[in-house]
Amino acid sequence: MDLGVKMQGGEPVSTMKVSESEGRLEGLATAVTPNKSSSNSSCGGGNSSSGSSRGGSAKGWQYSDHMESVYGYLMKYTNLVTGWQYRFFVLNNEAGLLEYFVNEQSRNQKPRGTLQLAGAVISPSDEDSHTFTVNAASGEQYKLRDAKERQHWVSRLQICTQHHTEAIGKNNPPLKSRSFSLASSGNSPISQRRPSQNAISFFNVGHSKLQSVNKRTNLPPDHLVEVREMMSHAEGQQRDLIRGIECLPASGHLSSLDQDLLMLKATSMATMNCLNDCFHILQLQHASHQKGSLPSGTTIEWLEPKIPLSNHYKNGADQPFATEQSKPVAVPEEQCVAESGLLAREPEEINADDEVQDTCDNKEDDLGAVEEQRSVILHLLSQLKLGMDLTRVVLPTFILEKRSLLEMYADFMSHPDLFIAVSNGATAEDRMIRFVEYYLTSFHEGRKGAIAKKPYNPIIGETFHCSWRIPKRDVASSVISSSSTQAVTNHAPPSEEALSQVGSDCYTVRFVAEQVSHHPPVSGFYAECAEKKMCVNVHVWTKSKFLGMSIGVTMVGEGILSLLEHGEEYTFSLPCAYARSILTVPWVELGGKVSVNCAKTGYSASITFHTKPFYGGKLHRVTGEVKHNITNTVVCRVQGEWNSVLEFTYSNGETKCVDLTKLAVTKKRVRPLEKQDPFESRRLWRNVTDSLRESDIDKATEHKRTLEERQRTEERHRTETGTPWKTKYFIKEGDAWVYHKPLWKIIPTVQPAE
């Protein structure tokens, strides 16, 4: 194999040459979909339409779960022609094929190569953000590389692969029944072996009913149960193998880092994943064959594991892999519903006088427990599949940070002075640049520390309230001060005593967030400054997927900033987030292209969060430009790191540097716990947070499980009674969630003279 570097679009992109005989390819593609612009980001979810309505949701192709055709040019290395050659690739969803042609013009001819996707495995590389492989069931492998649209290709390929793999089990006839001798059944290897001790539960027909069912229907014994036990036994052996390898010393004659042993670990895990896929197909065939065969009155019950996971895993990870379909804890249903009080929810006004400056320091420590929890993480990874939706997967407690996702959204507002300053812009150009500056400075404070930890998944109906008070003298005037070498560092945040002295000479920014949906998990949050007649409304659906050695979270949704004094609306999207190196020291990076649009003024901004390439490159890099669409003029460019230093270059040649590490953070104001409602974030998660602060993972896990089980019980109660969920502060309008009393419904929008 030869390593090479090619240039694409003026940017260096790492590539790897692989022989034609191995059937491998790697390329750079401009992935496009029918009737959609190829400039759309794979993660950003920007709204290309500058005139979207407030209630509508701008959705890019990355939000669609249905299969859609994907085509584009990839660079392919061939032995027939020296060097690299561009080939045109088409994902044929209907046939389940990945095809390539010499060029786009020859698309109507017979393809030069075809790869069957049924049973294939799509594997994004955990070493960079560009490479992924397509491993067909036949053994062929395509190795692809796409600097900009990898996630789009991976998502579409995974959806197509899953669809056609499941179709094998659904569409093919079940296996023919064979005759079974009940007398010899006791001689099978399974019957001679002790019952499985694997932790994975499975369904089984009640024993007392099964005998009568077999007599009446003459059905053979359910040998899938035996297959499941054999699979469980193999999984246990595979786990023992991995543990044995990891217990070896890091150096010496035989070490845990030996290349052959590492290959053995990877091969065994891939083999088990393949066997699980095959078993799933058998289950589909068996379900089709047995559908409707059980008589009325037959009972179905859970067969529980003989040995609980707590005997194998410690520190609160006794049930880290339970899903929402797991057996519920026996909690009285009436008690859950009565305690929650969620069936009668009315909005309430929060008294700002009850709020005090936040003194809670949720500084996140490093993941010191990662090494001792490695077996837990490895076991979790063995249960996951590439591209698997993690929405319903309960992750181990020790990776949680001590705040809810709703509070994390509030922390994005930690520079309220920059937020308010947007409205002070003298011109439309000035206001757009100010908003981009605020937007880019909001992410670094939203992330607590360099280690990637996961905030609490909000419970449906959970809310979070806070506010900020900013002295008016600290808000930037109507003219942006910039010089060729200006370095901007902000004032020190005002203390509670200073704010009391300033008195009414302050701006107040109010914030409210609510978890409006559980499946899918959707949050709505709203912030306003009534004195400046400005507000922002955002709804976010977090879609998390397993990507191998990393986890990707797509922020589906949009936000709208309304400047009522100017009659302007700014529509914006959010980037993707990635947790990398989840087996060692996890870290976070943002990726994807986002957009900001103002339909009234014709100004827009395009911002790209760059993920680190495999070779070289910088972490956390971001670039962007502000453009006047009417004149097609770029008025400002920005580059730098979203968690470090940003440099803004204006059309007149002047520059401004913003050092985010020195930018003042205004502490939010919250009510004391005793004044909060039971379903406000901090009070709701108080026991979990206290246990995490005390490093009592077992106790934190138990409190967390209680909250989640209560949520499931209430959801079952609503389903059984046909009671719809009623939100408290947000109303659904189209695909969007809008605050029930936004400023634009209270204060008339000013239409300034042109």
KARA-V85199 format. One record per residue. N is the residue number from 0. RES is the residue in one letter. PSI is psi in degrees with one decimal (* if undefined). Layout:
n;res;psi
N;RES;PSI
N;RES;PSI
This chain:
n;res;psi
0;M;138.2
1;D;137.4
2;L;142.6
3;G;165.5
4;V;125.8
5;K;159.7
6;M;132.0
7;Q;119.4
8;G;28.2
9;G;2.1
10;E;139.3
11;P;134.4
12;V;130.1
13;S;138.2
14;T;163.7
15;M;128.1
16;K;131.9
17;V;143.0
18;S;150.0
19;E;-34.6
20;S;-26.1
21;E;-5.2
22;G;26.5
23;R;148.7
24;L;158.6
25;E;142.6
26;G;175.6
27;L;126.5
28;A;147.7
29;T;91.6
30;A;129.0
31;V;157.0
32;T;155.9
33;P;133.5
34;N;20.1
35;K;145.0
36;S;136.8
37;S;-10.1
38;S;-6.2
39;N;146.3
40;S;151.5
41;S;-12.4
42;C;-24.7
43;G;-36.8
44;G;34.9
45;G;156.7
46;N;109.5
47;S;-19.8
48;S;122.6
49;S;-7.8
50;G;33.7
51;S;148.8
52;S;162.8
53;R;-38.9
54;G;-16.6
55;G;162.0
56;S;124.4
57;A;117.6
58;K;127.0
59;G;179.7
60;W;-25.4
61;Q;-10.0
62;Y;-7.6
63;S;127.6
64;D;-8.1
65;H;156.7
66;M;138.2
67;E;152.0
68;S;142.6
69;V;135.3
70;Y;157.5
71;G;172.4
72;Y;133.4
73;L;149.1
74;M;127.1
75;K;133.8
76;Y;133.7
77;T;148.1
78;N;-16.2
79;L;-32.7
80;V;131.3
81;T;133.0
82;G;-162.5
83;W;143.4
84;Q;140.2
85;Y;135.1
86;R;148.5
87;F;121.7
88;F;143.4
89;V;128.2
90;L;106.8
91;N;94.8
92;N;-36.4
93;E;-41.5
94;A;-11.1
95;G;41.2
96;L;146.5
97;L;112.2
98;E;154.0
99;Y;151.4
100;F;165.8
101;V;-43.8
102;N;178.5
103;E;-31.3
104;Q;-27.2
105;S;16.4
106;R;-29.3
107;N;-6.8
108;Q;-178.3
109;K;133.8
110;P;148.2
111;R;-26.8
112;G;149.6
113;T;140.5
114;L;123.8
115;Q;130.8
116;L;-15.0
117;A;123.5
118;G;1.7
119;A;162.1
120;V;124.4
121;I;119.4
122;S;103.1
123;P;143.0
124;S;139.3
125;D;0.7
126;E;-23.2
127;D;179.9
128;S;14.2
129;H;-31.0
130;T;144.0
131;F;159.2
132;T;150.2
133;V;109.3
134;N;108.7
135;A;158.9
136;A;-24.5
137;S;-10.4
138;G;-14.1
139;E;148.9
140;Q;129.3
141;Y;126.4
142;K;119.3
143;L;156.5
144;R;130.1
145;D;115.6
146;A;-26.7
147;K;-32.5
148;E;27.2
149;R;-47.2
150;Q;-33.3
151;H;-49.1
152;W;-46.7
153;V;-46.0
154;S;-47.4
155;R;-40.5
156;L;-40.7
157;Q;-40.9
158;I;-44.6
159;C;-44.1
160;T;-46.4
161;Q;-41.9
162;H;-48.7
163;H;-27.4
164;T;-44.4
165;E;-30.0
166;A;-27.1
167;I;-46.0
168;G;-33.3
169;K;-38.8
170;N;-28.7
171;N;146.7
172;P;149.6
173;P;159.9
174;L;143.6
175;K;142.2
176;S;143.2
177;R;162.4
178;S;141.8
179;F;139.2
180;S;111.1
181;L;-26.4
182;A;-31.6
183;S;-1.3
184;S;-26.0
185;G;-10.4
186;N;-0.1
187;S;153.0
188;P;-32.2
189;I;-42.2
190;S;-25.1
191;Q;-14.2
192;R;151.5
193;R;158.7
194;P;149.3
195;S;141.7
196;Q;17.2
197;N;150.6
198;A;-5.9
199;I;120.5
200;S;156.5
201;F;162.8
202;F;148.0
203;N;147.0
204;V;137.9
205;G;135.7
206;H;-40.8
207;S;-29.8
208;K;-28.8
209;L;-39.2
210;Q;-44.7
211;S;-34.6
212;V;-44.6
213;N;-36.1
214;K;-41.0
215;R;-38.9
216;T;-7.8
217;N;37.6
218;L;146.4
219;P;161.5
220;P;153.1
221;D;91.1
222;H;-9.1
223;L;-27.6
224;V;-40.3
225;E;-40.0
226;V;-41.1
227;R;-40.6
228;E;-39.7
229;M;-40.9
230;M;-42.4
231;S;-41.1
232;H;-42.1
233;A;-39.7
234;E;-39.3
235;G;-41.5
236;Q;-38.3
237;Q;-39.6
238;R;-40.4
239;D;-37.9
240;L;-46.3
241;I;-42.8
242;R;-40.4
243;G;-40.7
244;I;-41.8
245;E;-20.9
246;C;-10.7
247;L;152.9
248;P;157.1
249;A;-14.7
250;S;166.0
251;G;-169.9
252;H;-41.8
253;L;108.8
254;S;164.2
255;S;-13.5
256;L;11.4
257;D;134.4
258;Q;-40.2
259;D;-37.7
260;L;-38.7
261;L;-40.3
262;M;-38.3
263;L;-41.6
264;K;-48.0
265;A;-41.1
266;T;-42.5
267;S;-38.5
268;M;-42.0
269;A;-37.9
270;T;-44.4
271;M;-38.4
272;N;-41.1
273;C;-43.1
274;L;-38.9
275;N;-38.7
276;D;-43.6
277;C;-41.0
278;F;-36.2
279;H;-41.1
280;I;-41.4
281;L;-38.8
282;Q;-40.3
283;L;-42.6
284;Q;-43.6
285;H;-40.3
286;A;-39.0
287;S;-38.5
288;H;-36.1
289;Q;-2.3
290;K;124.4
291;G;6.1
292;S;-17.4
293;L;129.8
294;P;164.0
295;S;145.6
296;G;-11.3
297;T;132.8
298;T;147.2
299;I;131.0
300;E;165.7
301;W;139.2
302;L;113.8
303;E;155.6
304;P;147.1
305;K;-36.0
306;I;122.8
307;P;154.5
308;L;-22.3
309;S;-18.9
310;N;-19.0
311;H;-32.9
312;Y;141.2
313;K;-172.4
314;N;42.6
315;G;4.4
316;A;29.7
317;D;-26.0
318;Q;60.6
319;P;-10.2
320;F;12.8
321;A;145.7
322;T;178.3
323;E;-15.9
324;Q;1.3
325;S;162.6
326;K;128.5
327;P;153.5
328;V;143.4
329;A;93.7
330;V;128.6
331;P;126.6
332;E;-42.7
333;E;-37.9
334;Q;-43.0
335;C;-48.2
336;V;-39.9
337;A;-39.2
338;E;-37.9
339;S;-40.8
340;G;27.6
341;L;-8.3
342;L;-13.6
343;A;92.5
344;R;120.1
345;E;142.4
346;P;146.0
347;E;147.7
348;E;132.5
349;I;126.1
350;N;114.2
351;A;-23.4
352;D;-20.5
353;D;-13.0
354;E;141.9
355;V;160.1
356;Q;134.4
357;D;127.2
358;T;2.4
359;C;122.7
360;D;99.0
361;N;46.2
362;K;126.8
363;E;131.3
364;D;168.5
365;D;167.2
366;L;73.5
367;G;-20.2
368;A;3.5
369;V;-44.7
370;E;-47.1
371;E;-18.0
372;Q;7.9
373;R;-38.7
374;S;-35.4
375;V;-45.9
376;I;-42.5
377;L;-41.4
378;H;-39.1
379;L;-44.8
380;L;-33.5
381;S;-20.0
382;Q;-9.9
383;L;155.7
384;K;150.7
385;L;132.3
386;G;1.0
387;M;137.0
388;D;124.9
389;L;8.5
390;T;-38.9
391;R;7.3
392;V;127.1
393;V;115.7
394;L;159.1
395;P;146.6
396;T;-30.0
397;F;-11.3
398;I;3.6
399;L;143.8
400;E;164.0
401;K;53.7
402;R;158.1
403;S;159.1
404;L;-33.9
405;L;-38.6
406;E;-31.6
407;M;-39.8
408;Y;-37.3
409;A;-36.1
410;D;-18.1
411;F;-15.4
412;M;22.4
413;S;-3.1
414;H;64.4
415;P;-23.1
416;D;-37.9
417;L;-34.6
418;F;-48.1
419;I;-34.7
420;A;-17.7
421;V;-42.9
422;S;-17.9
423;N;-6.7
424;G;135.2
425;A;-29.2
426;T;166.7
427;A;-38.5
428;E;-45.3
429;D;-43.5
430;R;-38.4
431;M;-43.1
432;I;-41.4
433;R;-40.6
434;F;-40.8
435;V;-40.5
436;E;-46.0
437;Y;-44.6
438;Y;-46.5
439;L;-24.1
440;T;-2.6
441;S;-23.8
442;F;-33.4
443;H;-33.3
444;E;-23.2
445;G;-26.3
446;R;122.8
447;K;104.8
448;G;169.6
449;A;-21.0
450;I;134.9
451;A;112.8
452;K;162.4
453;K;126.0
454;P;162.9
455;Y;138.5
456;N;120.0
457;P;142.2
458;I;142.9
459;I;132.7
460;G;-9.1
461;E;143.0
462;T;161.0
463;F;131.2
464;H;142.1
465;C;176.9
466;S;168.2
467;W;143.5
468;R;127.1
469;I;122.1
470;P;136.8
471;K;-29.0
472;R;-18.6
473;D;-3.8
474;V;134.5
475;A;145.0
476;S;-173.3
477;S;-0.7
478;V;125.5
479;I;122.9
480;S;124.4
481;S;142.8
482;S;172.6
483;S;-26.3
484;T;27.4
485;Q;131.3
486;A;119.8
487;V;122.1
488;T;140.5
489;N;170.8
490;H;163.1
491;A;143.9
492;P;142.7
493;P;142.5
494;S;168.9
495;E;-37.6
496;E;-41.5
497;A;-38.8
498;L;-37.8
499;S;-31.4
500;Q;-37.4
501;V;-35.9
502;G;-128.1
503;S;-4.9
504;D;50.4
505;C;151.2
506;Y;146.4
507;T;128.3
508;V;120.0
509;R;145.3
510;F;136.9
511;V;137.3
512;A;149.4
513;E;140.5
514;Q;107.6
515;V;-14.6
516;S;146.7
517;H;-46.5
518;H;105.1
519;P;158.6
520;P;105.4
521;V;132.2
522;S;144.4
523;G;137.9
524;F;152.5
525;Y;136.5
526;A;144.8
527;E;151.1
528;C;100.3
529;A;-34.5
530;E;-34.0
531;K;2.3
532;K;51.3
533;M;147.5
534;C;159.8
535;V;134.9
536;N;126.7
537;V;140.5
538;H;137.6
539;V;129.3
540;W;115.9
541;T;116.4
542;K;111.1
543;S;138.3
544;K;148.4
545;F;125.1
546;L;27.4
547;G;-107.5
548;M;15.7
549;S;167.3
550;I;130.8
551;G;135.3
552;V;114.9
553;T;128.3
554;M;92.0
555;V;128.4
556;G;-166.5
557;E;163.2
558;G;153.0
559;I;118.1
560;L;126.2
561;S;120.9
562;L;94.0
563;L;-28.3
564;E;-24.8
565;H;-4.1
566;G;33.5
567;E;147.3
568;E;133.5
569;Y;114.3
570;T;132.3
571;F;159.6
572;S;178.3
573;L;149.7
574;P;169.4
575;C;157.3
576;A;143.5
577;Y;132.8
578;A;110.5
579;R;159.9
580;S;52.3
581;I;-11.4
582;L;-16.3
583;T;-103.6
584;V;100.9
585;P;143.0
586;W;160.4
587;V;139.7
588;E;153.6
589;L;150.6
590;G;156.5
591;G;169.1
592;K;133.1
593;V;164.1
594;S;153.0
595;V;129.5
596;N;139.1
597;C;105.8
598;A;-35.5
599;K;-43.8
600;T;-17.9
601;G;8.6
602;Y;145.2
603;S;162.2
604;A;139.4
605;S;122.5
606;I;132.9
607;T;123.0
608;F;114.9
609;H;127.4
610;T;152.9
611;K;127.3
612;P;167.0
613;F;-42.6
614;Y;121.6
615;G;-153.4
616;G;167.4
617;K;153.6
618;L;147.7
619;H;30.2
620;R;142.5
621;V;140.6
622;T;156.6
623;G;169.1
624;E;147.0
625;V;132.5
626;K;143.5
627;H;107.4
628;N;-31.8
629;I;-42.5
630;T;-2.7
631;N;41.8
632;T;130.7
633;V;120.3
634;V;-14.4
635;C;141.7
636;R;147.9
637;V;143.4
638;Q;162.1
639;G;-153.4
640;E;135.1
641;W;-12.0
642;N;16.1
643;S;-98.8
644;V;132.9
645;L;138.7
646;E;122.3
647;F;128.0
648;T;123.1
649;Y;167.4
650;S;-23.0
651;N;5.8
652;G;-10.2
653;E;153.2
654;T;157.6
655;K;130.1
656;C;133.8
657;V;114.6
658;D;104.2
659;L;-26.6
660;T;-19.0
661;K;1.4
662;L;132.1
663;A;139.2
664;V;121.9
665;T;121.5
666;K;138.6
667;K;159.5
668;R;127.4
669;V;158.4
670;R;149.2
671;P;155.4
672;L;-38.2
673;E;-18.1
674;K;-4.0
675;Q;153.6
676;D;158.1
677;P;-26.4
678;F;19.7
679;E;144.8
680;S;-53.4
681;R;-37.8
682;R;-38.2
683;L;-43.1
684;W;13.9
685;R;-46.4
686;N;-38.4
687;V;-45.3
688;T;-44.5
689;D;-40.2
690;S;-38.7
691;L;-38.7
692;R;-33.0
693;E;3.4
694;S;28.0
695;D;85.7
696;I;-38.4
697;D;-45.1
698;K;-40.8
699;A;-40.3
700;T;-42.1
701;E;-44.0
702;H;-41.2
703;K;-41.1
704;R;-36.9
705;T;-44.6
706;L;-45.5
707;E;-36.9
708;E;-36.0
709;R;-38.8
710;Q;-41.4
711;R;-40.5
712;T;-43.4
713;E;-37.0
714;E;-40.6
715;R;-40.1
716;H;-43.7
717;R;-37.9
718;T;-44.1
719;E;-35.1
720;T;-4.5
721;G;28.4
722;T;118.2
723;P;152.7
724;W;134.9
725;K;118.7
726;T;165.4
727;K;-46.1
728;Y;-14.7
729;F;145.2
730;I;137.2
731;K;126.1
732;E;104.0
733;G;-125.6
734;D;0.8
735;A;161.2
736;W;123.7
737;V;138.9
738;Y;142.1
739;H;-23.6
740;K;64.1
741;P;161.2
742;L;-34.3
743;W;-15.0
744;K;-13.9
745;I;-45.3
746;I;126.7
747;P;142.4
748;T;129.8
749;V;134.4
750;Q;90.9
751;P;149.3
752;A;139.5
753;E;*
